[in-house]
Amino acid sequence: MKYNNLLDAIGNTPLVQLNFKSEARIFAKLEYLNPGGSMKDRSALYMIEEAERLGILKPGGTIIDASSGNHGVAVAMIGKIKGYKVIICVFEKCSNEKLQTIKSYGAQVIVCPNTSLISDPKGYHSVALELHKNTPNSFMPNQYFNITNAIGHEMSMGPEIWKQTEGTVTHFFAAAGTGGTISGVGRYLKKQNPNVKVIAIDSNHSFRATNGNPKPYKIEGIGMDFDTPVLDKDVIDDIVEVSDENGLGMLKTLSAEHGFLVGPSSGAVAWAAYSYISKLKPTDVAVIMFGDSGRAYLSKGFYDYEEVTKAEIVLEKPAIEEIEIHMPAKETQINL
């Protein structure tokens, strides 16, 4: 396909069947094949262009937001193409690859300390809000609280999945962070078929999972850590909690056995779907979200194996008589 610009290439990502030894068919939506490398391209573009339509974001303006990484990459990419200055606040847990990618698009990055609560004044969301407040002609997509986040996925990814499965999808699995993907896609699918089951994946250490006593966890892009209007609880049928051990452990299985090098939240979603297999019928069609690529987390060591097999190379020394040495004649001049 041909596109007029890079932003037109966002979306239309492949749906690939997974061999999870299940009688039901399970497909992965490869969102890491978006131009910015994640599903966040969709919601970021929709929020920015909605702000442009409403006159909230004007030419020469500055886009400021908080992100665990992928949304920041998407905003930085889109901002560069559209000619806006971009400032992204991230937390210390953000992978170095994502941080450097944001910088590569020319955006300014502010690294904030990890905090347990999104309302912490030292946290990346609070810092972004303060910057937005004090920066003239700025716009904050505010992905964590902007309902347009979910609408972007409802308008884009939802129809794609329905079309790609020819309306046969019965289960949808996605990580719940901002709540945009699970809510938007889930809402669209249920409008087409109310019987579609929508399963949200949460960290077992999130604010919700611990009843308000969150604990640190390593998986990025996941975790229901605050109340937000973006999350449409009415479309969620079930919530599966995943530990760092299970979610991160699944990454090696996906890469080494299935050929999918995906990010930590995708590992959590895959583990949840795999653990859900016993509840699926042979006629079911499940779609799971692979939100970003493992290439954005290689420095984290999630994909390393404790033992590295080294090839043993045996060099046989040739017999002297088999070696021919050609020397130039004495009169030959060699210029070095």
Secondary structure, DSSP 8 states (H G I E B T S, - for coil): ---SSGGGGSS---EEEE--S-SSEEEEEEGGGSTTSBTHHHHHHHHHHHHHHTTSS-TT-EEEEE-SSHHHHHHHHHHHHHT-EEEEEEETTS-HHHHHHHHHTT-EEEEE---SSTT-TTSHHHHHHHHHHTSTTEE---TTT-THHHHHHHHTHHHHHHHHTTT---EEEEE-SSSHHHHHHHHHHHHH-TT-EEEEEEETTSTTTTTS-------SS----S--TT--GGG--EEEEE-HHHHHHHHHHHHHHH---B-HHHHHHHHHHHHTGGG--TT-EEEEEE-BBGGGGGGGTTT--S-------------GGG-------TT-----
